[in-house]
Amino acid sequence: MDTSNFYIYLDTAPNYPLEILPVSRAMFTVYTDGIFIHQGKSYRVLEVDMEREVAKVRETTDTYITTCRDFTDVDPIEAKMKNEGAEWGEVKGH
């Protein structure tokens, strides 16, 4: 189990972490150009450095949120129909 921490800093206060997350959650929570919510305020993610385990954010007035997509949902029948000229072999659906 990974016990290291990931630090999120406000771009105007680089010496004081805004929030500390477990590293295992960081890639699903902060990503470049995403919107990070902290105590009801919105922050745009400016930079993410997974090696140093830090991210830089800036407060924003954006009124939307972003979410990380952690899965890919591909329908092989639909993909085959969209690429009629390509041949991948037999496709069976269940």
Protein Blocks (a to p, Z undefined) as FASTA:
>chain_A
ZZbdcddddfklmmbcfbdcdfklmmmmgcghiacdeehiacddfbdcfknopacddddf
bfbdcdddfbdcddfklmmmmmmmbcebjaddZZ
